[in-house]
Amino acid sequence: CTHGLQNLKSFSLLELCQTNDRKRVAAKFYSFLVLKKQLALELSQGAPYADIIASVGPKFNTI
């Protein structure tokens, strides 16, 4: 379901994980990697240990 995501340009892993424990943060990080591999997301990171920014990938609407 992509309700409300059509106009979304990018989002931050740090923002998604602000109130989560380590286990949930690790699960979201892994999900980012899986979605990147499936070309649903594009990921960028300015420096090592910096926030990871996700944006819509070429297959975002097909998965």
BELRAGI-V724421 format. One record per run of one state. SS is the DSSP state (alpha for helix, beta for strand, coil for the rest). FROM is the first residue (numbers start at 0). TO is the last residue. If there is no record, write none. Layout:
# BELRAGI-V724421
ss:SS from:FROM to:TO
ss:SS from:FROM to:TO
This chain:
# BELRAGI-V724421
ss:coil from:0 to:8
ss:beta from:9 to:11
ss:alpha from:12 to:15
ss:coil from:16 to:20
ss:alpha from:21 to:36
ss:coil from:37 to:39
ss:beta from:40 to:44
ss:coil from:45 to:50
ss:beta from:51 to:55
ss:coil from:56 to:62
